Amino acid sequence: MSADHGAVSPRPLPPVAAEVDAALIEIDAGLDWLIALTPLGTDALWEDFEASGRRRVAPLRYAEPPAGLDAMRERLLALPVERIESPLLAGVLGEKQRELARMIELVRLRGTDGFVGASIDLFGGVEAGLLALASDVLASVADSEPLEADTGVDAVVAAVEDEVDWYRGRAPGFSLDVVVDADIGSLMMVSHGRLYLDARLRLPRARLQPLVQHEIGTHVLTRHNGLQQPLRQLSVGLAHYDPLQEGLGVLAEYLSGYLPGERLRVLAARVVAADMAIHGEDIPAVFACLHDAHGFSTADAFDIAVRALRGGGLTKDAVYLRGLRDLLGHLGSGGSFEWLFAGKFALDHLVVLEQLAAAGWVLPPALLPRYALADGFDDVLARCRQAGVAGLHHVHPPSPASQESVP
């Protein structure tokens, strides 16, 4: 897509399409499947695992699933998609309706034998080419210069607040809720307009801005841009949007200054772990493979293993490396960078978005990421257009002065 589509005047969705669009967003917000599949008490889980000689893991515990899943599914399937006035909009919104039905089923099947199949249906499995890429990364990419984890959650909150203030200065409606919690099962994650931070989070100072740009400059920014669209579904995501979102998030880490080799290795290890989960391996087996065969620390190996076995085998973690690979392919063929921030969607939707833009139902992104205004950004992006996945990392962190430098 090119910026030429911005010349078309925006127009509201027709009535039935607008009704379905709004209802799908409301149902999506009520589901919050990511929180429903986030294990609780991972510190205690590790202690029990260690006490067992790293042979056994207690069953994963979760928060209660969203109430009324059956009623939610009935409401979802009753939406008048077949009466949507535009075949183009009917196709996009019908695809999202079907995806949400599969997400409801995924949450319902949590902890059962049917979960892995439902996860593959939603996020895909691990195809041979992706597993080969992961193996190549693990074999050829080394960890970068060791750094002290000298930055805690208070500094992360301050950096996030600064980032939000910067965007709010350009768009007063830009917003984000920040939740600091000691039991979220992840160092940081964005879900439905909230940023969740682990209260015990510690990371190297050089990784602060890259991770802020991953979460705020990708996930929160595309949600904001999607809310400005006539087709508001772009704020929560068209069907199968995860690979592009996570690919953009990882690319943001590189473009904003520091993507270490070990970060790429973690993404590759997630693919290996997802493949093992698909084939019925448990947390101790995944842990042993990553720790013993691939040299991951006990903390990283256990975290990756638990993530892979969420719900009974969640294949979503494979989308990070897949998304980065496909995004680099898109950029390498001369594809647009700016239009990727118009909302949350899949790379395969770009042709559809072009048609929606021509009809006035999709607009160019209201905001671009802050790091895209940095001096030398165009040169770094040009290098990314020529890069392969294994080459997309930094051996050394940026200088302390450049770590603090933001436009």
Secondary structure by P-SEA (a helix, b strand, c coil): cccccccbbbbcccaaaaaaaaaaaaaaaaccccccccccaaaaaaaaaaaacccccccccccccccaaaaaaaaaaaccccccccaaaaaaaaaaaaaaaaaaaaaaaccccaaaaaaaaccccccaaaaaaaaaaaacccccccccccccaaaaaaaaaaaaaaaaaacccbbbbbbbcccccccccccccbbbbcccccccccaaaaaaaaccccaaaaaaaaaaccccccccccccccaaaaaaaaaaaaaaccccaaaaaaaaaaaaaaaaaaacccaaaaaaaaaacccccaaaaaaaaaaaaccccccccaaaaaaaaaaaaaaaacccccccccccccccaaaaaaaaaaaccccccccccccccccaaaaaaaaaaaccccccccccccccccccccc
